[in-house]
Amino acid sequence: MTTTNEALARIQRQFRRQADAYERMASVVDAAGLRRLASLTGATPEQRALDVACGPAFLTMELAAQCRDVVGVDGTDVFVAHARAQASRRGLGNVRFVLGDVERMPLADGAFDVATCRAAMHHFPSPEAVLREMIRVTRRAARWVIADQVASEDHAKAALHNEIERLCDPTHVRALSESEFERLFADLGLAVAFKGHSTIDYSVREWMSHGGPPPEQAREIERKMQSAIDGDAAGLAVRFESGELHFSHTAVAFVVERFTARTDRSSA
């Protein structure tokens, strides 16, 4: 089993090498998607926001337009450096970035009103540990937005999906299914207030650019993708478009609150 320290070291190695390619991906820089996620937080100008595993911090900087101040935390120094430079270029004085392990964030208890985590849960050996840490650093009435790709509810399809992901990107641990996310939230005393579904389409060639797999693994990915067309064996809707191999991620954005926060509001 991969430990947190091993996973963090692997993420640092991968994204020091591939940060520029990742930051150019259409799904990462999608301005409309970023605005939708920021709006789901319901953040107001007097509130403080936290963006967990912020990466290049495009969502962090979108939140800066809504909030009093925003903190982005990430474990990769290259991303934090790029984020600081971009925030400076934009003249954002209400954003700061922290380099650190998202399971042990150097942040005070109850410091934030809203928190987000975008496209990162599948990298964590223990999503539960990260969520517990997010609980610790947010106020009781906080609202969170957790957005990530999801795997099929079919175990065999999910297993093949995750196998293909790891061939492309060694930092991929496991994409959870939608129901697994919901059980995890419930086990931690959290309620799902809203769910939004979307589909993210890629060519396999474009998608592999973010992971940079060696040629033999790239060939294996293409072989497994083509084999998965029959019966949608990976739950990725793999198909040929204009002679090129394409697939789609299903993504879910969960708006999550503590059960106690919902009770407090309903009785107010």
Salt bridges, closest charged atoms under 4 A:
GLU23 OE2 - HIS82 ND1 2.82
ASP69 OD1 - ARG48 NE 2.70
ASP69 OD2 - ARG68 NH1 3.30
ASP77 OD1 - ARG16 NE 2.96
ASP101 OD2 - ARG104 NH2 2.56
ASP109 OD1 - ARG136 NH1 2.54
ASP113 OD1 - ARG139 NH1 2.63
GLU128 OE2 - ARG132 NH2 2.78
GLU133 OE2 - ARG136 NH2 2.76
ASP148 OD1 - HIS122 ND1 2.78
GLU163 OE2 - LYS224 NZ 2.81
GLU165 OE2 - HIS161 NE2 3.12
GLU165 OE1 - HIS172 ND1 3.94
GLU165 OE2 - HIS249 NE2 2.58
ASP169 OD2 - HIS210 NE2 3.69
GLU178 OE2 - LYS195 NZ 2.64
GLU178 OE1 - HIS197 NE2 3.06
GLU180 OE2 - ARG174 NH2 3.09
GLU182 OE2 - LYS195 NZ 2.69
ASP201 OD1 - ARG239 NH2 3.59
GLU220 OE2 - ARG223 NH2 2.93
GLU220 OE2 - LYS224 NZ 3.61
GLU241 OE2 - ARG239 NE 2.90
GLU241 OE1 - HIS246 ND1 3.50
GLU244 OE2 - ARG205 NE 3.99
GLU257 OE2 - ARG143 NH2 3.17
GLU257 OE1 - ARG262 NE 3.52
GLU257 OE2 - ARG265 NH2 2.93
ASP264 OD2 - ARG140 NH2 2.77
